[in-house]
Amino acid sequence: MSINARILFFPVLFGTLSLGFAGSGQAATGADHDHGEAHHELQFNAGQKWATDAPLRKAMSEMNETLRRFLPAVHQNTLDDASYSKLSEQVNANVAYIVENCSLPPDADAQLHVIIATMLTSAESMTGKAPSETRRAGAVKLLGALDDYATYFADPGFKPIKH
């Protein structure tokens, strides 16, 4: 992701979230962050998984392991608000790390943005700031985003959470 793309990514994404359109998969658009045709749903790279780099693998692994620790309480509906907020903070920190350090080819980056948009909306829900979605639903959405990452991105060390 170029410097200009990083600078534009969060303001555009958060603006999109505030308008309620994050689910469209168009997290960041415009001349400074153009990936060609907008991706509305995840796709394979000519039938193969998308390439990853070390920063992406590190951040996704950290989010996966953090959710793995909290998941039993999420399933039992016993996770407290403070823990949901902590999980949300971890998601936001890891997404920021990805944006700052990840360097994927444009097409893979565009696909990753679909997953990142889902992760950020899940984080917002886990803070209790999404009136239409519970904190628990945000955690479930994060689990789905991590499953999507495992499905569409080549990361041999990533172990999806069994659920």
Residue frames as a rotation matrix with the C-alpha (Angstrom) as fourth column:
MET 1
0.586 0.810 0.000 0.00
0.810 -0.586 0.000 0.00
0.000 0.000 -1.000 0.00
SER 2
-0.192 -0.688 0.700 1.52
0.633 -0.632 -0.448 3.32
0.750 0.357 0.557 -1.03
ILE 3
-0.859 -0.174 -0.481 1.92
0.490 -0.550 -0.676 6.25
-0.147 -0.817 0.557 1.35
ASN 4
-0.793 0.609 -0.014 -0.90
-0.574 -0.739 0.352 8.14
0.204 0.288 0.936 -0.40
ALA 5
-0.135 0.759 -0.637 -3.13
-0.091 0.631 0.771 5.09
0.987 0.162 -0.016 -0.12
ARG 6
-0.418 -0.071 -0.906 -2.37
0.821 0.398 -0.410 4.75
0.389 -0.915 -0.108 3.59
ILE 7
-0.981 0.036 -0.192 -3.16
0.053 -0.897 -0.439 8.40
-0.188 -0.441 0.878 4.19
LEU 8
-0.545 0.816 -0.194 -6.48
-0.757 -0.379 0.533 8.09
0.361 0.438 0.823 2.38
PHE 9
-0.604 0.297 -0.740 -7.43
0.129 0.952 0.277 4.62
0.786 0.072 -0.614 3.57
PHE 10
-0.703 0.308 -0.640 -8.63
0.708 0.228 -0.668 5.34
-0.060 -0.924 -0.379 7.10
PRO 11
-0.735 0.487 -0.472 -10.47
-0.290 -0.855 -0.431 8.63
-0.613 -0.180 0.769 6.46
VAL 12
-0.516 0.563 -0.645 -12.26
-0.762 0.043 0.646 7.17
0.392 0.825 0.407 3.47
LEU 13
-0.607 0.267 -0.749 -13.02
0.282 0.953 0.111 3.92
0.743 -0.143 -0.654 5.27
PHE 14
-0.764 0.320 -0.560 -14.28
0.564 -0.090 -0.821 5.60
-0.313 -0.943 -0.112 8.41
GLY 15
-0.687 0.550 -0.475 -16.33
-0.621 -0.784 -0.009 8.00
-0.377 0.289 0.880 6.32
THR 16
-0.495 0.480 -0.725 -17.82
-0.457 0.565 0.686 5.00
0.739 0.671 -0.060 4.56
LEU 17
-0.707 0.211 -0.675 -18.53
0.590 0.702 -0.399 3.32
0.390 -0.680 -0.621 7.89
SER 18
-0.818 0.392 -0.421 -20.28
0.096 -0.628 -0.772 6.41
-0.567 -0.672 0.477 9.21
LEU 19
-0.470 0.668 -0.577 -22.55
-0.880 -0.402 0.251 6.37
-0.065 0.626 0.777 6.19
GLY 20
0.137 0.544 0.828 -23.28
-0.541 0.741 -0.397 2.71
-0.830 -0.394 0.396 6.68
PHE 21
0.813 0.185 -0.552 -21.86
-0.582 0.289 -0.760 1.50
0.019 0.939 0.343 3.38
ALA 22
-0.102 -0.962 0.254 -18.81
-0.917 0.190 0.350 -0.44
-0.385 -0.197 -0.901 4.61
GLY 23
0.063 0.184 0.981 -20.33
-0.062 0.982 -0.181 -3.75
-0.996 -0.050 0.073 3.61
SER 24
0.881 0.320 -0.347 -20.11
-0.332 -0.104 -0.938 -2.75
-0.336 0.942 0.014 -0.03
GLY 25
0.529 -0.758 0.381 -16.43
0.715 0.640 0.281 -3.72
-0.457 0.124 0.881 -0.10
GLN 26
0.365 -0.401 0.840 -15.44
0.581 -0.606 -0.543 -0.32
0.727 0.686 0.012 -1.48
ALA 27
0.511 -0.187 -0.839 -13.45
0.822 -0.180 0.541 0.71
-0.252 -0.966 0.061 1.58
ALA 28
0.001 -0.557 -0.830 -11.20
0.047 -0.829 0.557 3.08
-0.999 -0.040 0.025 -0.29
THR 29
0.389 0.172 0.905 -11.68
0.886 0.200 -0.419 4.44
-0.253 0.965 -0.074 -3.76
GLY 30
0.859 -0.040 -0.510 -10.46
-0.110 -0.988 -0.109 7.28
-0.499 0.150 -0.853 -5.88
ALA 31
0.823 -0.539 -0.180 -7.52
-0.265 -0.083 -0.961 8.17
0.503 0.838 -0.211 -8.05
ASP 32
-0.016 -0.892 0.452 -4.98
-0.933 -0.149 -0.327 7.81
0.359 -0.427 -0.830 -5.23
HIS 33
-0.570 -0.131 0.811 -6.22
-0.544 0.800 -0.253 4.36
-0.615 -0.586 -0.527 -4.32
ASP 34
0.369 0.706 -0.605 -7.48
-0.917 0.170 -0.361 2.82
-0.152 0.688 0.710 -7.50
HIS 35
-0.484 -0.450 0.751 -7.42
-0.333 0.888 0.318 -0.93
-0.809 -0.097 -0.579 -7.90
GLY 36
-0.956 0.225 -0.186 -9.33
-0.121 0.277 0.953 -0.97
0.266 0.934 -0.238 -11.14
GLU 37
-0.130 0.979 -0.158 -12.78
-0.177 0.134 0.975 -2.46
0.976 0.154 0.156 -10.96
ALA 38
-0.281 0.108 0.954 -14.30
-0.944 -0.209 -0.255 -2.30
0.172 -0.972 0.161 -7.46
HIS 39
-0.724 0.011 -0.689 -14.58
0.044 0.999 -0.030 -5.66
0.688 -0.052 -0.724 -5.72
HIS 40
-0.018 0.809 0.587 -17.91
-0.845 -0.326 0.424 -6.23
0.535 -0.489 0.689 -4.03
GLU 41
0.904 0.240 0.354 -17.19
-0.400 0.768 0.501 -9.74
-0.152 -0.594 0.790 -2.93
LEU 42
0.038 -0.952 0.302 -14.12
-0.634 0.211 0.744 -11.81
-0.772 -0.220 -0.596 -2.35
GLN 43
0.916 0.140 -0.376 -12.67
-0.393 0.500 -0.772 -13.66
0.080 0.855 0.513 -5.29
PHE 44
0.534 -0.774 0.340 -9.78
0.439 0.598 0.671 -16.01
-0.723 -0.209 0.659 -5.86
ASN 45
0.107 -0.638 -0.763 -6.75
-0.695 -0.597 0.401 -15.02
-0.711 0.487 -0.507 -7.89
ALA 46
-0.026 -0.027 -0.999 -7.42
-0.927 0.374 0.014 -17.01
0.373 0.927 -0.035 -11.06
GLY 47
0.628 0.428 -0.650 -8.52
-0.212 0.897 0.387 -19.95
0.749 -0.106 0.654 -8.92
GLN 48
-0.133 -0.765 -0.630 -5.65
0.667 0.401 -0.628 -19.60
0.733 -0.504 0.457 -6.42
LYS 49
0.614 0.250 -0.749 -5.32
0.766 -0.417 0.489 -17.93
-0.190 -0.874 -0.448 -3.05
TRP 50
0.837 -0.283 0.468 -3.89
-0.064 -0.901 -0.430 -14.42
0.543 0.330 -0.772 -2.94
ALA 51
-0.087 -0.962 -0.259 -0.28
0.552 0.170 -0.816 -13.86
0.829 -0.214 0.517 -1.91
THR 52
0.949 0.262 -0.176 0.50
0.284 -0.466 0.838 -12.53
0.138 -0.845 -0.517 1.56
ASP 53
0.071 -0.956 0.285 3.50
-0.107 -0.292 -0.950 -10.85
0.992 0.036 -0.123 3.12
ALA 54
-0.534 -0.411 -0.739 5.06
0.592 0.442 -0.674 -11.15
0.603 -0.797 0.007 6.57
PRO 55
-0.962 0.194 0.193 3.33
-0.273 -0.730 -0.627 -8.10
0.020 -0.655 0.755 8.14
LEU 56
-0.112 0.975 -0.192 -0.09
-0.851 0.006 0.525 -9.30
0.513 0.222 0.829 6.98
ARG 57
0.077 0.103 -0.992 0.53
0.131 0.985 0.113 -12.83
0.988 -0.138 0.062 8.25
LYS 58
-0.831 -0.457 -0.317 1.74
0.380 -0.052 -0.923 -11.49
0.406 -0.888 0.218 11.61
ALA 59
-0.796 0.552 0.247 -1.27
-0.605 -0.728 -0.323 -9.23
0.002 -0.406 0.914 12.17
MET 60
0.090 0.878 -0.471 -3.83
-0.737 0.376 0.561 -11.79
0.670 0.297 0.681 11.04
SER 61
-0.197 -0.241 -0.951 -2.26
0.348 0.889 -0.297 -14.44
0.917 -0.389 -0.091 13.26
GLU 62
-0.980 -0.192 -0.043 -2.39
0.116 -0.388 -0.914 -12.09
0.159 -0.901 0.403 16.24
MET 63
-0.441 0.889 0.124 -6.06
-0.888 -0.452 0.084 -11.29
0.131 -0.073 0.989 15.65
ASN 64
0.144 0.474 -0.869 -6.85
-0.378 0.838 0.394 -14.96
0.914 0.271 0.300 15.21
GLU 65
-0.484 -0.414 -0.771 -5.12
0.497 0.595 -0.632 -15.94
0.720 -0.689 -0.082 18.45
THR 66
-0.955 0.202 0.218 -6.75
-0.297 -0.676 -0.674 -13.09
0.011 -0.709 0.706 20.38
LEU 67
-0.083 0.984 -0.155 -10.21
-0.929 -0.021 0.369 -14.13
0.360 0.174 0.916 19.18
ARG 68
-0.062 0.001 -0.998 -9.39
-0.017 1.000 0.002 -17.78
0.998 0.017 -0.062 19.93
ARG 69
-0.895 -0.334 -0.297 -8.81
0.290 0.072 -0.954 -16.83
0.340 -0.940 0.032 23.59
PHE 70
-0.786 0.615 0.061 -12.10
-0.542 -0.638 -0.547 -14.94
-0.297 -0.463 0.835 23.84
LEU 71
-0.559 0.590 -0.582 -14.26
-0.569 0.238 0.788 -17.27
0.603 0.771 0.203 21.74
PRO 72
-0.662 0.378 -0.647 -15.43
0.573 0.812 -0.113 -19.68
0.482 -0.446 -0.754 24.47
ALA 73
-0.645 0.428 -0.633 -16.94
0.416 -0.497 -0.761 -16.76
-0.641 -0.754 0.143 26.41
VAL 74
-0.710 0.424 -0.561 -18.42
-0.683 -0.610 0.403 -15.35
-0.171 0.669 0.723 23.18
HIS 75
-0.640 0.457 -0.617 -20.09
-0.108 0.742 0.662 -18.71
0.760 0.490 -0.426 22.48
GLN 76
-0.494 0.423 -0.760 -21.40
0.839 0.461 -0.289 -18.91
0.228 -0.781 -0.582 26.03
ASN 77
0.201 0.533 0.822 -22.55
0.361 -0.821 0.443 -15.27
0.911 0.207 -0.357 25.81
THR 78
0.749 0.004 -0.663 -20.57
0.661 -0.070 0.747 -14.47
-0.043 -0.998 -0.056 28.98
LEU 79
-0.338 -0.902 0.267 -17.92
0.903 -0.391 -0.180 -12.10
0.266 0.180 0.947 27.59
ASP 80
0.239 0.420 -0.875 -18.16
0.724 -0.678 -0.127 -8.75
-0.647 -0.603 -0.467 29.38
ASP 81
0.958 0.244 0.152 -18.21
0.284 -0.715 -0.639 -5.36
-0.047 0.655 -0.754 27.68
ALA 82
0.548 -0.820 -0.163 -14.65
-0.612 -0.526 0.590 -4.55
-0.570 -0.224 -0.790 28.73
SER 83
-0.210 -0.625 0.752 -13.38
0.120 0.747 0.654 -7.71
-0.970 0.227 -0.082 27.05
TYR 84
0.496 0.423 0.758 -15.30
0.815 0.074 -0.574 -6.94
-0.299 0.903 -0.308 23.86
SER 85
0.971 -0.167 -0.173 -13.72
-0.197 -0.965 -0.173 -3.48
-0.138 0.202 -0.970 23.92
LYS 86
0.138 -0.974 0.179 -10.27
-0.478 0.093 0.874 -5.01
-0.867 -0.206 -0.453 24.39
LEU 87
-0.062 -0.081 0.995 -10.87
0.650 0.753 0.102 -7.35
-0.757 0.653 0.006 21.45
SER 88
0.845 0.432 0.314 -12.00
0.525 -0.559 -0.642 -4.35
-0.102 0.707 -0.700 19.39
GLU 89
0.711 -0.651 -0.268 -8.82
-0.528 -0.745 0.408 -2.45
-0.465 -0.149 -0.873 20.30
GLN 90
-0.150 -0.781 0.606 -6.72
-0.030 0.616 0.787 -5.41
-0.988 0.100 -0.115 19.18
VAL 91
0.320 0.339 0.885 -8.52
0.855 0.298 -0.424 -5.52
-0.408 0.892 -0.195 15.84
ASN 92
0.994 0.107 0.007 -7.99
0.101 -0.915 -0.391 -1.79
-0.035 0.389 -0.921 15.28
ALA 93
0.407 -0.913 -0.043 -4.32
-0.563 -0.287 0.775 -1.99
-0.720 -0.291 -0.631 16.27
ASN 94
-0.223 -0.492 0.841 -3.67
0.323 0.777 0.540 -4.93
-0.920 0.393 -0.015 13.94
VAL 95
0.608 0.456 0.650 -5.52
0.771 -0.144 -0.620 -3.30
-0.189 0.878 -0.439 11.05
ALA 96
0.911 -0.333 -0.243 -3.42
-0.335 -0.941 0.034 -0.16
-0.240 0.051 -0.969 11.56
TYR 97
0.014 -0.941 0.339 -0.30
-0.321 0.317 0.893 -2.35
-0.947 -0.121 -0.297 11.52
ILE 98
0.073 0.084 0.994 -1.43
0.766 0.634 -0.110 -3.96
-0.639 0.769 -0.018 8.26
VAL 99
0.908 0.345 0.238 -2.09
0.417 -0.685 -0.597 -0.60
-0.043 0.642 -0.766 6.63
GLU 100
0.715 -0.678 -0.168 1.29
-0.565 -0.703 0.433 0.74
-0.412 -0.214 -0.886 7.75
ASN 101
-0.142 -0.932 0.334 3.41
-0.637 0.344 0.690 -2.31
-0.758 -0.115 -0.642 6.90
CYS 102
0.158 0.268 0.950 1.68
0.389 0.867 -0.310 -4.56
-0.907 0.419 0.032 4.40
SER 103
-0.252 -0.297 -0.921 2.77
-0.722 -0.577 0.383 -4.33
-0.645 0.761 -0.069 0.77
LEU 104
-0.103 0.328 0.939 0.60
0.395 0.880 -0.264 -6.49
-0.913 0.344 -0.220 -1.46
PRO 105
-0.923 -0.082 0.376 0.11
0.384 -0.223 0.896 -6.24
0.010 0.971 0.237 -5.20
PRO 106
-0.809 0.587 0.023 -2.90
-0.587 -0.809 -0.008 -4.01
0.014 -0.020 1.000 -6.04
ASP 107
-0.121 0.826 -0.551 -5.35
-0.486 0.434 0.758 -6.81
0.865 0.360 0.349 -6.82
ALA 108
-0.254 -0.035 -0.967 -4.53
0.664 0.721 -0.201 -8.71
0.704 -0.692 -0.160 -3.61
ASP 109
-0.974 -0.142 -0.177 -4.68
0.225 -0.697 -0.681 -5.44
-0.026 -0.703 0.711 -1.68
ALA 110
-0.551 0.834 0.020 -8.17
-0.710 -0.481 0.514 -4.74
0.438 0.269 0.857 -3.05
GLN 111
0.090 0.560 -0.824 -9.33
0.063 0.822 0.566 -8.15
0.994 -0.102 0.039 -1.88
LEU 112
-0.582 -0.384 -0.717 -7.78
0.722 0.163 -0.673 -7.56
0.375 -0.909 0.182 1.53
HIS 113
-0.928 0.244 0.281 -9.75
-0.304 -0.933 -0.194 -4.31
0.215 -0.265 0.940 1.82
VAL 114
0.009 0.960 -0.280 -12.98
-0.395 0.260 0.881 -6.31
0.918 0.103 0.382 1.72
ILE 115
0.149 -0.034 -0.988 -11.81
0.691 0.719 0.079 -8.29
0.708 -0.694 0.131 4.75
ILE 116
-0.832 -0.514 -0.210 -10.47
0.516 -0.575 -0.635 -5.20
0.206 -0.636 0.744 6.53
ALA 117
-0.579 0.699 0.419 -13.80
-0.515 -0.713 0.476 -3.41
0.632 0.060 0.773 6.07
THR 118
0.387 0.720 -0.576 -15.54
0.016 0.619 0.785 -6.35
0.922 -0.313 0.228 7.76
MET 119
-0.187 -0.553 -0.812 -12.97
0.858 0.311 -0.409 -6.36
0.479 -0.773 0.416 10.56
LEU 120
-0.954 -0.214 0.212 -13.45
0.113 -0.907 -0.405 -2.66
0.279 -0.362 0.889 11.22
THR 121
-0.152 0.959 0.239 -17.23
-0.610 -0.281 0.741 -2.93
0.778 -0.034 0.627 11.30
SER 122
0.363 0.227 -0.904 -16.88
0.445 0.810 0.382 -5.87
0.819 -0.541 0.194 13.68
ALA 123
-0.620 -0.667 -0.413 -14.61
0.708 -0.249 -0.660 -3.78
0.338 -0.702 0.627 15.91
GLU 124
-0.758 0.412 0.506 -17.14
-0.407 -0.905 0.126 -0.96
0.510 -0.110 0.853 15.92
SER 125
0.286 0.911 -0.298 -19.89
-0.304 0.381 0.873 -3.38
0.909 -0.159 0.386 16.94
MET 126
0.122 -0.295 -0.948 -17.75
0.727 0.676 -0.117 -4.84
0.675 -0.675 0.297 19.72
THR 127
-0.910 -0.413 0.045 -17.40
0.287 -0.702 -0.652 -1.37
0.301 -0.580 0.757 21.25
GLY 128
-0.313 0.882 -0.351 -21.18
0.809 0.054 -0.585 -1.09
-0.497 -0.468 -0.731 21.44
LYS 129
-0.563 0.000 -0.827 -21.25
-0.160 -0.981 0.109 1.78
-0.811 0.194 0.552 18.93
ALA 130
-0.907 0.312 -0.283 -23.28
-0.249 0.147 0.957 -0.01
0.340 0.939 -0.055 16.28
PRO 131
-0.495 0.756 0.429 -26.92
-0.775 -0.160 -0.612 0.29
-0.394 -0.635 0.664 17.35
SER 132
0.424 0.723 -0.545 -28.08
-0.894 0.428 -0.128 -2.34
0.141 0.542 0.828 14.86
GLU 133
0.367 -0.383 -0.848 -25.61
-0.075 0.896 -0.437 -5.02
0.927 0.224 0.300 15.98
THR 134
0.994 0.000 0.111 -24.67
-0.110 0.120 0.987 -6.52
-0.014 -0.993 0.119 19.34
ARG 135
0.220 -0.966 0.135 -21.13
-0.937 -0.170 0.307 -6.79
-0.273 -0.194 -0.942 20.62
ARG 136
-0.032 -0.166 0.986 -21.41
-0.133 0.978 0.160 -10.56
-0.991 -0.126 -0.053 20.29
ALA 137
0.826 0.375 0.420 -22.49
0.364 0.214 -0.907 -10.23
-0.430 0.902 0.040 16.65
GLY 138
0.733 -0.635 -0.242 -19.37
-0.678 -0.659 -0.324 -8.11
0.047 0.402 -0.915 16.07
ALA 139
-0.145 -0.798 0.584 -17.19
-0.730 0.485 0.482 -10.93
-0.668 -0.357 -0.653 17.38
VAL 140
0.254 0.325 0.911 -18.98
0.320 0.860 -0.397 -13.41
-0.913 0.393 0.114 15.14
LYS 141
0.993 0.084 -0.082 -18.42
-0.037 -0.439 -0.898 -11.05
-0.111 0.895 -0.432 12.20
LEU 142
0.268 -0.963 -0.018 -14.70
-0.939 -0.266 0.219 -10.95
-0.216 -0.042 -0.976 13.06
LEU 143
-0.138 -0.262 0.955 -14.64
-0.192 0.953 0.234 -14.75
-0.972 -0.151 -0.182 13.06
GLY 144
0.712 0.484 0.508 -16.18
0.413 0.297 -0.861 -14.68
-0.568 0.823 0.012 9.58
ALA 145
0.844 -0.459 -0.279 -13.56
-0.536 -0.688 -0.489 -12.20
0.033 0.562 -0.826 8.35
LEU 146
-0.095 -0.909 0.406 -10.77
-0.837 0.294 0.462 -14.42
-0.539 -0.296 -0.789 9.68
ASP 147
0.134 0.235 0.963 -12.37
0.242 0.934 -0.262 -17.42
-0.961 0.268 0.068 7.95
ASP 148
0.972 0.232 0.022 -12.47
0.092 -0.297 -0.950 -15.41
-0.214 0.926 -0.310 4.72
TYR 149
0.404 -0.901 -0.157 -8.79
-0.900 -0.422 0.111 -14.58
-0.166 0.097 -0.981 5.12
ALA 150
-0.279 -0.510 0.814 -7.98
-0.407 0.830 0.380 -18.29
-0.870 -0.225 -0.439 5.51
THR 151
0.428 0.559 0.710 -10.10
0.410 0.580 -0.704 -19.13
-0.805 0.593 0.019 2.48
TYR 152
0.961 0.150 0.233 -8.83
0.275 -0.415 -0.867 -16.47
-0.033 0.897 -0.440 0.08
PHE 153
0.604 -0.791 0.094 -5.24
-0.758 -0.607 -0.240 -15.76
0.247 0.073 -0.966 1.17
ALA 154
0.560 -0.515 -0.649 -2.20
0.221 0.848 -0.482 -18.04
0.798 0.126 0.589 1.10
ASP 155
0.064 -0.508 0.859 -0.93
-0.898 -0.404 -0.172 -18.15
0.435 -0.761 -0.482 4.67
PRO 156
0.043 -0.048 -0.998 0.30
-0.097 0.994 -0.052 -21.67
0.994 0.099 0.038 5.46
GLY 157
-0.845 -0.436 -0.311 0.89
0.256 0.182 -0.949 -20.88
0.470 -0.882 -0.042 9.14
PHE 158
-0.593 0.699 0.399 -2.62
-0.785 -0.613 -0.091 -19.52
0.181 -0.367 0.912 9.73
LYS 159
-0.909 0.316 -0.272 -4.82
0.362 0.923 -0.135 -21.95
0.208 -0.221 -0.953 11.63
PRO 160
-0.387 0.837 0.387 -8.50
-0.391 -0.529 0.753 -21.06
0.835 0.140 0.532 11.28
ILE 161
-0.734 0.233 0.638 -10.56
-0.633 0.107 -0.767 -21.31
-0.247 -0.967 0.068 14.43
LYS 162
-0.787 0.519 -0.334 -12.74
0.299 0.794 0.529 -24.41
0.540 0.317 -0.780 14.45
HIS 163
-0.797 0.585 0.151 -16.30
-0.491 -0.481 -0.726 -23.50
-0.353 -0.653 0.671 15.34
